[in-house]
Amino acid sequence: MSDIPQLVRDDPWLESHAGSIQQRIDRFRATLSDIEARSGSLAAHAAGHQLTGIHRQPDGGWMIREWLPKAKAVSLVGDFNGWNRDSHPLAPARGGVWQLHLPAGTLGHGQKVKLHITGADGSHRDRIPACILRAVQDPETHDFSGQIWEPEEQYVWRNDFDPSSVKVPLIYEAHVGMSGEEGRVHSYREFANATLPRIAAGGYNVVQLMAVQEHPYYGSFGYHVSSFFAPSSRFGTPEDLKYLVDTAHGLGIAVLLDIVHSHAVKNIAEGLNDLDGSGNLYFHGDDRGDHPQWDSKVFDYGRPEVRQFLLSNVRHWLDEFHFDGFRFDGITSMLYWHRGTEAFDNYDKYFTHGVDNDAILYLQLATTLAQELRPGAIVIAEDMSGMPGLCRPVKEGGVGFTHRLAMGIPDFWIKLLKHTRDEDWNLDEIWGTLVNRRHGEANIAYAESHDQALVGDKTLAFWLMDEKMYWNMGKDDPDPVVERGIALHKIIRLLTFALGGEGWLNFMGNEFGHPEWLDFPREGNGWSYHYCRRQWSLAENPALKYVWMGAFDRAMLETGKQHGLPGAERAQNIWMDYEAKIMAARRGDLVFVFNLSVDQSRPDFEVPVPGTGAYRLVLDTDASVFGGQGRVDASIEYPVSAEGKLTIYSPARTAMVFAPAG
């Protein structure tokens, strides 16, 4: 048994693929051993960004180095030399690197720079260095340039944070630029000062930041990255981003970077595409280098220099900005040559058919590096394929992520609301969707994310209430559509929170049912910022029903915190009454009762529970403080009968949570 990977021992269904799983372990070990032999450690290897780029030297001068193995000529241009393409040439060095040493005083803080590269194909282009630490856009020409960034005062960190202190991630997914009421771009500091306190007060212990890596098109939501080491200058300076992370840590909140290593912008002017004119520097040179669904470029993960570039990027964000981990975007596209376009109907699809083992090796190295540099780091995979072992340690045959996103759940809820009447909801289908995951591989459950909030789609609240949200959200308005919508909004989120994973994620504003979509400035809307916002005032107006939805979200998270949920223990289905449309489940020490009937309340309903003594009602979607009808007295204790049952009143279209009264 000792030569069988632990992943296979725990899942006999994988036995026929034990060889492939062992090959992944062996290849990782061999690669890591080679890295350590050459660099001393994985962390030292992941310091490529400190060797390439533009850096101040101990003698006060500057070293400019760039990996351009097929380039014919390279020179540094910028404000310092009047953009003269002939005055400051770089010279070839070892390993395809070009370099130039400049004396102190040549470059200065805030100056714009580029590399003028004569490519292998004879092209002549001004390009941004690959490891530039800051890139800025000219407000008139809209052209991006690299920028020397060396402020006189270095940021002084105020707060330490241990990511391993986060036992159950309660994640607030957020976009800094759209975090304010006004239709404009908001800054890192505005987010830190105004939005982070809201997140902390809401009970969340993790914030996941989108669109931080520099990207030329705002409407890409940050997913077409151009400068991987540069925080987006739209939202402020690098020091401003450090202030955001530091402030979050002071509030007890971990900060994750939504990191994009699955692809890159194909733009020649801003990004890495064809940097040396060879056609295959960072990306595959053939069809594999193009991502047709995303209109972008795909990295060549099998090239050691590319792996080192990406690993250095992981280290940069952990070291320089003190992030506590990552949400790796688009993992499915990385894992398979078909980019996730094929069905995953058997285990061969995960281990032998169409798998990009180079990408898997890179991800194993990246997750290992993250834990080495930031012990306890939260590293989440956005994967819809369900690859076995993705969230298991590398030594066991896994890829090393701590969590994966439960991507099928929000799709299920939207499909259900679009195509099925409330009366026809199938309890078995709901249960099966929420608990269908590999035990031992932690999932982050969510009912909706930014994907549902973008223009062209709808959030749960909008699917449930639509235009009624604009006219009938006053607390004194008895509109039945809104009443149904709020009731189901709470039930769906609680179902997902209670059963769907080992962590929770919410996109900003969805906790109180934000009424409108997100729309970035683009040609189709006249480049308007009007919908590039979150209206926090709605959740704070005591006359509006949004207050009820926000209050329920806070209570749901607080209940979970008090009882260690959503935790590692699997939910147990303890009762299904198909006629009454009632489903009861136990997780941890809590008992959940969901009544999905549209009109049938059930008095004297018996629910089997573990233990003896009595239970108390700790959360009730029907409570008046959450906009319900307040039909159940929360002060009552429910004794466990000799038959091991609670007798309760279960109102229609409500959810109730019971805990031991002891």
C-alpha positions as CSV (number, residue, x, y, z in Angstrom):
1,M,0.0,0.0,0.0
2,S,2.9,2.4,0.6
3,D,3.5,2.9,-3.1
4,I,-0.2,3.9,-3.7
5,P,-0.9,7.6,-3.6
6,Q,-2.9,8.7,-0.6
7,L,-5.5,10.2,-2.9
8,V,-6.2,6.7,-4.3
9,R,-6.2,5.1,-0.9
10,D,-9.0,7.4,0.1
11,D,-10.9,7.0,-3.1
12,P,-10.8,3.5,-4.6
13,W,-12.6,4.8,-7.7
14,L,-9.3,6.4,-8.7
15,E,-7.4,3.1,-8.6
16,S,-7.2,2.8,-12.3
17,H,-5.5,6.2,-12.5
18,A,-3.0,5.6,-9.7
19,G,-0.2,5.6,-12.2
20,S,-1.1,9.1,-13.6
21,I,-1.5,10.4,-10.0
22,Q,1.9,9.0,-9.0
23,Q,3.4,10.6,-12.1
24,R,2.2,14.0,-11.0
25,I,3.8,13.5,-7.6
26,D,7.0,12.2,-9.2
27,R,7.2,15.1,-11.7
28,F,6.6,17.7,-9.0
29,R,9.3,16.2,-6.8
30,A,11.8,16.0,-9.6
31,T,11.1,19.6,-10.7
32,L,11.3,20.9,-7.1
33,S,14.5,19.0,-6.5
34,D,16.0,20.6,-9.7
35,I,14.9,24.0,-8.6
36,E,16.4,23.6,-5.2
37,A,19.7,22.3,-6.7
38,R,20.0,25.4,-8.9
39,S,18.5,28.1,-6.7
40,G,18.7,26.8,-3.2
41,S,14.9,26.9,-2.6
42,L,11.6,27.4,-4.3
43,A,11.3,30.8,-2.7
44,A,14.7,31.9,-4.1
45,H,13.7,30.6,-7.5
46,A,10.6,32.7,-7.3
47,A,12.6,35.9,-7.1
48,G,12.9,36.4,-10.9
49,H,11.1,39.7,-10.6
50,Q,13.9,41.0,-8.4
51,L,16.5,40.1,-11.1
52,T,14.6,41.4,-14.2
53,G,12.8,44.7,-14.6
54,I,14.1,48.1,-13.4
55,H,15.8,48.1,-10.0
56,R,17.9,50.4,-7.9
57,Q,21.3,49.0,-7.1
58,P,23.4,49.2,-3.9
59,D,25.7,51.7,-5.6
60,G,22.8,54.0,-6.2
61,G,22.6,53.2,-9.9
62,W,20.0,51.3,-11.8
63,M,20.0,47.9,-13.5
64,I,17.6,47.2,-16.3
65,R,17.3,43.6,-17.3
66,E,14.7,41.9,-19.6
67,W,14.3,38.3,-20.9
68,L,14.1,38.6,-24.6
69,P,16.0,35.6,-26.1
70,K,15.1,36.2,-29.7
71,A,15.2,40.0,-29.9
72,K,17.7,41.6,-32.2
73,A,18.2,44.9,-30.3
74,V,16.8,46.5,-27.1
75,S,17.1,50.0,-25.7
76,L,15.6,51.9,-22.8
77,V,13.5,55.0,-23.7
78,G,11.5,57.4,-21.5
79,D,11.2,60.8,-20.0
80,F,14.8,60.6,-18.9
81,N,16.3,60.6,-22.5
82,G,13.5,62.3,-24.4
83,W,12.4,58.9,-25.7
84,N,15.5,58.6,-27.7
85,R,15.6,55.0,-29.1
86,D,19.4,55.1,-29.8
87,S,21.0,56.6,-26.7
88,H,20.6,53.8,-24.1
89,P,21.0,50.3,-25.7
90,L,20.9,47.2,-23.6
91,A,23.5,44.5,-24.2
92,P,22.9,40.7,-24.5
93,A,23.8,38.7,-21.4
94,R,23.4,35.0,-20.4
95,G,20.1,33.1,-20.7
96,G,18.5,35.3,-23.3
97,V,18.6,38.4,-21.0
98,W,19.4,41.9,-22.1
99,Q,20.8,44.4,-19.6
100,L,21.9,47.9,-19.0
101,H,23.5,49.6,-15.9
102,L,22.8,53.3,-15.5
103,P,24.5,55.6,-13.0
104,A,22.7,57.2,-10.0
105,G,20.6,60.2,-11.0
106,T,19.7,58.9,-14.5
107,L,16.2,57.8,-13.5
108,G,13.8,59.4,-11.1
109,H,10.6,58.7,-9.3
110,G,7.5,59.1,-11.5
111,Q,9.3,59.1,-14.8
112,K,7.7,57.1,-17.6
113,V,9.8,54.4,-19.4
114,K,9.5,51.7,-22.0
115,L,11.8,49.3,-23.9
116,H,12.2,49.8,-27.6
117,I,12.6,46.2,-29.0
118,T,13.7,45.1,-32.4
119,G,12.1,41.8,-32.6
120,A,13.1,38.5,-34.2
121,D,10.6,39.2,-37.0
122,G,12.1,42.6,-37.7
123,S,9.4,44.6,-35.9
124,H,10.2,47.8,-34.0
125,R,8.0,48.4,-31.0
126,D,8.0,50.4,-27.8
127,R,6.9,47.9,-25.1
128,I,6.4,47.9,-21.3
129,P,8.9,45.7,-19.3
130,A,7.4,42.4,-18.3
131,C,8.0,42.8,-14.5
132,I,7.3,46.5,-14.3
133,L,6.0,47.4,-10.8
134,R,3.8,50.3,-11.9
135,A,2.1,51.1,-15.2
136,V,0.1,54.3,-15.9
137,Q,-2.2,55.5,-18.7
138,D,-1.9,58.9,-20.4
139,P,-5.3,60.6,-19.9
140,E,-5.1,62.1,-23.4
141,T,-3.5,59.5,-25.6
142,H,-4.7,56.6,-23.4
143,D,-1.3,55.0,-24.0
144,F,0.1,52.9,-21.1
145,S,3.8,53.3,-20.0
146,G,5.9,51.8,-17.3
147,Q,6.7,54.2,-14.4
148,I,9.6,54.4,-12.1
149,W,8.2,54.2,-8.6
150,E,10.5,55.1,-5.8
151,P,8.7,57.4,-3.3
152,E,10.8,59.0,-0.6
153,E,8.8,57.5,2.2
154,Q,8.3,53.7,2.2
155,Y,5.1,52.3,3.5
156,V,5.3,51.3,7.2
157,W,3.1,48.3,8.0
158,R,1.0,48.7,11.2
159,N,-0.7,45.3,11.5
160,D,0.4,41.7,11.4
161,F,-2.1,39.0,10.4
162,D,-2.0,35.2,10.5
163,P,-4.2,33.7,7.7
164,S,-4.3,30.4,9.5
165,S,-6.5,32.1,12.1
166,V,-9.3,32.0,9.5
167,K,-10.9,28.6,10.2
168,V,-14.0,29.0,8.1
169,P,-13.6,31.6,5.3
170,L,-16.6,34.0,5.0
171,I,-15.5,35.8,1.8
172,Y,-16.7,39.2,0.6
173,E,-15.9,39.4,-3.1
174,A,-15.3,43.0,-4.1
175,H,-14.2,45.3,-6.8
176,V,-12.5,48.4,-5.5
177,G,-13.4,50.7,-8.3
178,M,-17.1,50.3,-8.1
179,S,-17.4,50.4,-4.3
180,G,-19.0,53.8,-4.0
181,E,-22.4,55.4,-4.5
182,E,-21.2,57.8,-7.2
183,G,-20.7,56.7,-10.8
184,R,-17.0,57.1,-10.8
185,V,-13.8,55.1,-10.1
186,H,-13.2,54.7,-6.4
187,S,-9.7,54.3,-4.9
188,Y,-7.9,51.8,-2.7
189,R,-8.0,54.3,0.2
190,E,-11.7,55.0,-0.2
191,F,-12.4,51.3,-0.2
192,A,-10.3,50.9,2.9
193,N,-11.9,53.7,4.8
194,A,-15.5,53.3,3.7
195,T,-16.1,49.8,2.6
196,L,-13.9,47.6,4.8
197,P,-15.7,48.7,7.9
198,R,-19.0,47.6,6.3
199,I,-17.5,44.3,5.5
200,A,-16.2,43.8,9.1
201,A,-19.6,44.9,10.5
202,G,-21.3,42.4,8.2
203,G,-19.4,39.5,9.8
204,Y,-17.1,38.6,6.9
205,N,-13.5,37.6,7.8
206,V,-12.0,37.6,4.2
207,V,-12.2,40.1,1.4
208,Q,-11.4,38.9,-2.1
209,L,-10.2,41.8,-4.3
210,M,-10.9,41.7,-8.1
211,A,-9.2,43.6,-10.9
212,V,-6.0,44.5,-8.9
213,Q,-3.5,43.4,-11.5
214,E,-3.1,46.1,-14.2
215,H,-5.4,45.8,-17.2
216,P,-5.9,48.2,-20.1
217,Y,-9.6,47.7,-20.5
218,Y,-11.7,48.6,-17.4
219,G,-14.7,46.6,-18.8
220,S,-12.7,43.3,-18.7
221,F,-13.4,43.2,-14.9
222,G,-9.7,42.9,-14.5
223,Y,-9.4,39.5,-16.3
224,H,-7.3,40.7,-19.3
225,V,-4.1,41.5,-17.4
226,S,-1.3,43.3,-19.1
227,S,1.2,44.1,-16.3
228,F,1.2,41.2,-13.8
229,F,3.4,42.8,-11.1
230,A,1.7,46.2,-11.1
231,P,-1.4,47.1,-9.0
232,S,-3.9,48.9,-11.2
233,S,-3.1,52.6,-11.2
234,R,-6.8,53.4,-11.7
235,F,-7.4,53.0,-8.0
236,G,-4.3,54.7,-6.6
237,T,-0.7,54.0,-5.8
238,P,1.0,50.9,-4.6
239,E,1.2,52.5,-1.1
240,D,-2.6,53.0,-1.3
241,L,-3.1,49.3,-1.9
242,K,-0.8,48.4,1.0
243,Y,-2.9,50.8,3.2
244,L,-6.0,48.8,2.1
245,V,-4.5,45.4,3.0
246,D,-3.0,46.8,6.3
247,T,-6.4,48.3,7.3
248,A,-8.2,45.0,6.6
249,H,-5.7,43.2,8.8
250,G,-6.4,45.7,11.5
251,L,-10.0,44.8,11.3
252,G,-9.3,41.1,11.5
253,I,-9.9,40.5,7.8
254,A,-7.8,38.4,5.5
255,V,-7.2,39.7,2.0
256,L,-7.1,37.5,-1.1
257,L,-6.0,38.6,-4.6
258,D,-8.0,37.4,-7.5
259,I,-5.0,36.4,-9.4
260,V,-5.1,35.7,-13.2
261,H,-2.6,33.2,-14.4
262,S,-4.9,31.4,-16.7
263,H,-4.5,33.8,-19.6
264,A,-3.3,37.3,-20.5
265,V,-4.4,40.2,-22.6
266,K,-3.4,39.8,-26.3
267,N,-2.7,43.5,-26.8
268,I,0.7,44.2,-28.2
269,A,0.9,47.8,-26.9
270,E,0.3,47.0,-23.2
271,G,0.9,43.3,-22.6
272,L,3.4,40.4,-23.0
273,N,2.2,39.2,-26.4
274,D,5.1,38.6,-28.8
275,L,7.5,40.7,-26.6
276,D,10.6,39.6,-28.5
277,G,9.0,39.2,-31.9
278,S,9.4,35.4,-31.8
279,G,5.7,34.6,-31.5
280,N,6.2,32.2,-28.6
281,L,8.0,33.8,-25.6
282,Y,5.5,33.7,-22.7
283,F,2.7,32.0,-24.7
284,H,2.4,29.0,-27.0
285,G,3.4,29.9,-30.5
286,D,0.7,27.7,-32.2
287,D,-3.1,27.5,-31.8
288,R,-2.6,26.5,-28.1
289,G,-1.5,30.0,-27.4
290,D,-4.9,31.5,-28.3
291,H,-7.9,31.4,-26.1
292,P,-10.9,31.6,-28.5
293,Q,-13.6,32.0,-25.8
294,W,-11.8,34.7,-23.9
295,D,-10.0,36.5,-26.9
296,S,-6.7,36.3,-25.0
297,K,-3.3,34.5,-24.9
298,V,-2.5,31.3,-23.0
299,F,0.8,30.8,-21.1
300,D,3.2,28.0,-22.0
301,Y,3.4,26.4,-18.6
302,G,5.9,23.9,-19.8
303,R,8.6,26.5,-20.3
304,P,10.7,26.9,-17.2
305,E,11.2,30.6,-17.6
306,V,7.4,31.1,-17.9
307,R,6.8,29.1,-14.7
308,Q,9.5,31.1,-12.9
309,F,7.8,34.4,-14.1
310,L,4.4,33.2,-12.7
311,L,5.9,31.9,-9.5
312,S,7.7,35.2,-9.0
313,N,4.4,36.9,-9.5
314,V,2.9,34.8,-6.7
315,R,5.8,35.7,-4.4
316,H,5.6,39.4,-5.3
317,W,2.0,39.8,-4.1
318,L,2.6,37.9,-0.9
319,D,5.9,39.7,-0.1
320,E,5.3,43.2,-1.2
321,F,1.6,43.6,-0.4
322,H,1.0,41.0,2.4
323,F,-1.9,39.3,0.7
324,D,-3.1,36.2,2.6
325,G,-3.7,34.1,-0.4
326,F,-5.3,33.9,-3.8
327,R,-8.4,33.0,-5.8
328,F,-6.9,31.5,-9.0
329,D,-9.1,32.5,-11.9
330,G,-10.1,30.2,-14.7
331,I,-8.4,27.1,-13.4
332,T,-10.5,24.8,-15.6
333,S,-9.0,26.5,-18.7
334,M,-5.5,25.8,-17.4
335,L,-6.1,22.2,-16.5
336,Y,-7.2,21.0,-19.9
337,W,-6.1,21.6,-23.5
338,H,-9.7,21.9,-24.5
339,R,-10.0,24.8,-22.0
340,G,-13.0,23.3,-20.3
341,T,-15.3,23.0,-23.3
342,E,-15.8,19.3,-23.0
343,A,-18.1,17.4,-20.7
344,F,-16.5,15.7,-17.6
345,D,-18.4,12.4,-17.6
346,N,-15.6,10.0,-16.5
347,Y,-12.3,10.0,-14.6
348,D,-10.3,9.6,-17.8
349,K,-11.1,13.3,-18.5
350,Y,-9.3,14.3,-15.3
351,F,-6.1,12.2,-15.8
352,T,-5.5,11.1,-19.4
353,H,-7.7,12.8,-21.9
354,G,-6.8,16.4,-22.8
355,V,-5.1,17.2,-19.5
356,D,-2.3,19.9,-19.5
357,N,0.1,18.3,-17.1
358,D,2.5,21.3,-17.5
359,A,-0.3,23.5,-16.0
360,I,-0.9,21.1,-13.2
361,L,2.8,21.1,-12.4
362,Y,2.9,24.9,-12.3
363,L,-0.2,25.0,-10.0
364,Q,1.4,22.5,-7.7
365,L,4.5,24.7,-7.4
366,A,2.4,27.8,-6.9
367,T,0.3,26.4,-4.1
368,T,3.4,25.0,-2.4
369,L,5.2,28.4,-2.7
370,A,2.2,30.2,-1.3
371,Q,2.1,28.0,1.8
372,E,5.9,28.3,2.2
373,L,5.9,32.0,2.1
374,R,2.6,32.6,3.9
375,P,1.8,29.6,6.2
376,G,-2.0,29.1,6.3
377,A,-2.6,31.0,3.1
378,I,-6.0,30.5,1.6
379,V,-5.6,29.4,-2.0
380,I,-8.9,28.9,-3.9
381,A,-9.4,27.3,-7.3
382,E,-12.1,28.6,-9.7
383,D,-12.8,25.2,-11.3
384,M,-16.0,23.8,-12.7
385,S,-14.6,20.4,-13.8
386,G,-14.4,18.9,-10.3
387,M,-10.9,17.4,-10.9
388,P,-10.3,14.9,-8.0
389,G,-7.5,16.0,-5.7
390,L,-7.4,19.6,-6.7
391,C,-7.8,20.5,-3.1
392,R,-5.6,17.8,-1.6
393,P,-1.9,18.2,-0.6
394,V,0.6,17.7,-3.4
395,K,2.3,14.9,-1.5
396,E,-1.0,12.9,-1.6
397,G,-1.4,13.3,-5.3
398,G,-3.3,16.6,-5.3
399,V,-2.7,20.0,-6.6
400,G,-2.5,21.8,-3.2
401,F,-5.4,24.2,-3.2
402,T,-7.1,24.8,0.1
403,H,-10.6,25.3,-1.4
404,R,-12.5,25.3,-4.7
405,L,-15.5,27.3,-5.7
406,A,-18.7,25.4,-5.8
407,M,-19.5,26.8,-9.2
408,G,-22.5,24.5,-10.0
409,I,-24.6,25.9,-7.2
410,P,-25.3,29.5,-8.5
411,D,-26.0,28.0,-12.0
412,F,-28.5,25.6,-10.4
413,W,-30.4,28.4,-8.6
414,I,-30.6,30.6,-11.6
415,K,-31.8,27.7,-13.8
416,L,-34.4,26.8,-11.1
417,L,-35.8,30.3,-10.9
418,K,-35.9,30.7,-14.7
419,H,-37.6,27.4,-15.6
420,T,-39.4,25.9,-12.6
421,R,-42.5,27.1,-10.7
422,D,-42.1,27.3,-6.9
423,E,-44.7,24.6,-6.5
424,D,-42.6,22.2,-8.6
425,W,-39.2,22.6,-6.8
426,N,-37.7,19.1,-6.3
427,L,-36.3,18.5,-2.8
428,D,-34.1,15.7,-3.9
429,E,-32.6,17.8,-6.7
430,I,-31.9,20.7,-4.3
431,W,-30.3,18.4,-1.8
432,G,-28.3,16.6,-4.3
433,T,-26.9,19.7,-5.9
434,L,-25.9,21.3,-2.6
435,V,-24.1,18.2,-1.1
436,N,-22.6,16.8,-4.3
437,R,-18.9,17.3,-3.7
438,R,-15.8,15.3,-2.8
439,H,-15.6,14.9,1.0
440,G,-12.2,16.0,2.2
441,E,-11.8,18.7,-0.5
442,A,-13.2,22.0,0.9
443,N,-15.6,24.0,-1.2
444,I,-16.6,27.6,-1.0
445,A,-20.4,27.7,-1.4
446,Y,-22.1,30.7,-2.9
447,A,-25.6,31.4,-4.2
448,E,-24.4,34.1,-6.6
449,S,-21.2,36.0,-7.4
450,H,-20.0,38.9,-9.6
451,D,-20.9,36.7,-12.6
452,Q,-24.7,37.1,-11.9
453,A,-24.3,40.8,-11.1
454,L,-23.0,41.9,-14.5
455,V,-25.1,43.5,-17.1
456,G,-26.6,40.8,-19.3
457,D,-27.3,38.6,-16.3
458,K,-29.4,38.9,-13.2
459,T,-28.8,38.5,-9.5
460,L,-31.1,36.3,-7.4
461,A,-32.9,39.4,-6.1
462,F,-33.5,40.6,-9.6
463,W,-34.7,37.2,-10.8
464,L,-37.1,37.1,-7.9
465,M,-38.4,40.7,-7.9
466,D,-37.4,42.3,-11.2
467,E,-38.7,45.8,-11.7
468,K,-40.6,45.7,-8.4
469,M,-37.3,46.4,-6.7
470,Y,-37.5,50.0,-8.1
471,W,-41.0,50.7,-6.9
472,N,-42.2,48.4,-4.1
473,M,-39.3,48.2,-1.6
474,G,-40.9,50.5,1.1
475,K,-41.5,48.7,4.3
476,D,-45.2,49.8,4.3
477,D,-45.7,48.4,0.8
478,P,-47.3,44.9,1.0
479,D,-46.5,43.9,-2.6
480,P,-46.8,40.1,-2.8
481,V,-44.0,39.7,-5.5
482,V,-41.5,41.5,-3.2
483,E,-42.7,39.5,-0.2
484,R,-42.1,36.2,-2.1
485,G,-38.8,37.5,-3.4
486,I,-37.4,38.4,0.0
487,A,-38.6,35.2,1.5
488,L,-36.9,33.0,-1.2
489,H,-33.8,35.2,-1.2
490,K,-33.2,34.4,2.5
491,I,-34.1,30.7,2.0
492,I,-31.9,30.2,-1.0
493,R,-28.9,31.8,0.7
494,L,-29.4,29.9,3.9
495,L,-29.8,26.6,2.1
496,T,-26.5,27.3,0.3
497,F,-24.7,28.5,3.4
498,A,-25.8,25.5,5.5
499,L,-25.3,22.7,3.0
500,G,-23.2,23.8,0.0
501,G,-19.6,24.0,1.2
502,E,-17.0,24.5,3.9
503,G,-16.8,28.2,3.4
504,W,-19.1,31.0,2.0
505,L,-18.8,33.8,-0.6
506,N,-20.9,36.8,-1.3
507,F,-20.4,39.5,-3.9
508,M,-20.7,43.0,-2.6
509,G,-24.2,44.3,-2.4
510,N,-25.9,40.9,-2.9
511,E,-26.2,40.5,0.9
512,F,-28.9,43.1,0.9
513,G,-30.3,42.4,-2.6
514,H,-28.7,45.3,-4.5
515,P,-31.4,46.2,-7.2
516,E,-29.3,46.9,-10.3
517,W,-26.6,45.2,-12.4
518,L,-23.0,46.3,-12.8
519,D,-22.0,47.9,-16.1
520,F,-18.6,49.3,-16.9
521,P,-17.9,52.3,-19.1
522,R,-18.1,51.0,-22.7
523,E,-19.1,52.1,-26.2
524,G,-22.5,50.4,-25.8
525,N,-23.5,52.7,-22.8
526,G,-21.8,55.9,-24.0
527,W,-18.8,55.2,-21.7
528,S,-21.0,55.9,-18.7
529,Y,-20.0,55.2,-15.1
530,H,-23.6,55.4,-13.8
531,Y,-24.0,51.7,-13.1
532,C,-20.4,51.2,-12.0
533,R,-21.4,51.6,-8.3
534,R,-22.9,50.1,-5.2
535,Q,-25.8,51.9,-3.5
536,W,-25.0,51.4,0.2
537,S,-27.6,54.0,1.2
538,L,-30.3,51.5,0.3
539,A,-29.1,49.1,3.0
540,E,-29.0,51.9,5.6
541,N,-32.4,53.5,4.9
542,P,-34.7,52.3,7.7
543,A,-37.8,52.8,5.5
544,L,-36.6,50.2,2.9
545,K,-36.9,46.4,2.8
546,Y,-33.2,46.2,1.9
547,V,-32.5,46.6,5.6
548,W,-34.3,43.4,6.3
549,M,-32.2,41.4,3.8
550,G,-28.9,42.9,5.1
551,A,-29.9,42.1,8.7
552,F,-30.6,38.5,7.8
553,D,-27.2,38.1,6.1
554,R,-25.5,39.4,9.3
555,A,-27.5,37.0,11.5
556,M,-26.8,34.1,9.2
557,L,-23.1,34.6,9.4
558,E,-23.1,35.2,13.1
559,T,-25.1,32.0,13.7
560,G,-22.5,30.1,11.5
561,K,-19.6,31.6,13.5
562,Q,-21.1,30.6,16.8
563,H,-21.5,27.0,15.7
564,G,-18.5,26.6,13.5
565,L,-20.4,26.5,10.2
566,P,-20.0,26.0,7.4
567,G,-17.4,23.6,8.7
568,A,-15.8,20.3,7.8
569,E,-18.6,18.0,9.0
570,R,-20.9,16.9,6.2
571,A,-24.6,17.7,6.4
572,Q,-27.0,14.8,7.2
573,N,-30.4,14.6,5.7
574,I,-32.7,13.8,8.6
575,W,-36.2,14.3,7.0
576,M,-37.8,14.7,3.6
577,D,-41.6,15.3,3.5
578,Y,-42.3,15.6,-0.2
579,E,-46.0,16.3,0.2
580,A,-45.4,19.1,2.7
581,K,-42.3,20.3,0.8
582,I,-40.3,20.3,4.0
583,M,-36.6,19.3,4.2
584,A,-34.7,18.9,7.5
585,A,-30.9,18.6,7.8
586,R,-28.3,18.5,10.5
587,R,-24.9,19.9,10.3
588,G,-22.7,20.2,13.4
589,D,-25.0,20.8,16.3
590,L,-27.6,22.7,14.3
591,V,-30.8,21.4,12.8
592,F,-32.2,23.2,9.7
593,V,-35.9,23.0,8.7
594,F,-36.8,24.3,5.2
595,N,-40.4,24.7,4.3
596,L,-40.6,25.3,0.6
597,S,-44.4,25.1,0.3
598,V,-45.9,28.2,-1.3
599,D,-48.9,28.2,1.0
600,Q,-49.0,25.3,3.4
601,S,-47.8,26.0,7.0
602,R,-47.5,22.9,9.2
603,P,-48.4,23.0,12.9
604,D,-47.2,20.2,15.1
605,F,-44.6,19.1,12.6
606,E,-42.3,16.4,14.0
607,V,-38.6,16.5,13.1
608,P,-36.1,13.8,14.3
609,V,-33.1,15.2,16.1
610,P,-30.0,13.8,17.8
611,G,-29.6,13.9,21.6
612,T,-31.9,14.6,24.4
613,G,-33.0,17.7,26.4
614,A,-34.3,20.6,24.4
615,Y,-33.6,22.8,21.4
616,R,-34.1,26.6,20.9
617,L,-34.7,28.6,17.7
618,V,-31.6,30.5,16.8
619,L,-32.4,31.8,13.3
620,D,-35.8,32.2,11.6
621,T,-36.2,33.7,8.2
622,D,-39.8,34.6,9.2
623,A,-38.7,36.8,12.1
624,S,-40.1,40.3,11.8
625,V,-36.7,41.9,12.0
626,F,-35.9,40.1,8.7
627,G,-39.1,41.2,7.0
628,G,-41.1,38.1,7.9
629,Q,-44.4,37.7,9.5
630,G,-43.1,36.7,12.9
631,R,-45.2,33.7,13.3
632,V,-42.9,31.8,15.7
633,D,-41.9,32.8,19.2
634,A,-38.2,32.6,19.4
635,S,-38.2,32.4,23.2
636,I,-39.8,29.0,23.3
637,E,-37.7,25.9,24.1
638,Y,-38.5,22.7,22.2
639,P,-38.1,19.5,24.3
640,V,-36.9,16.4,22.6
641,S,-39.6,13.7,22.9
642,A,-39.0,10.1,24.0
643,E,-39.0,9.2,20.3
644,G,-36.2,11.7,19.6
645,K,-38.3,14.3,17.8
646,L,-39.0,18.0,18.0
647,T,-42.6,19.2,17.5
648,I,-42.6,22.6,15.8
649,Y,-44.7,25.0,13.8
650,S,-43.3,25.3,10.3
651,P,-44.7,28.3,8.4
652,A,-44.9,28.1,4.6
653,R,-41.9,29.5,2.7
654,T,-39.6,29.8,5.7
655,A,-36.4,28.3,7.1
656,M,-35.7,27.7,10.8
657,V,-32.4,26.8,12.5
658,F,-32.4,25.1,15.9
659,A,-29.6,24.5,18.4
660,P,-29.3,22.6,21.6
661,A,-30.6,24.7,24.5
662,G,-28.0,23.5,27.0
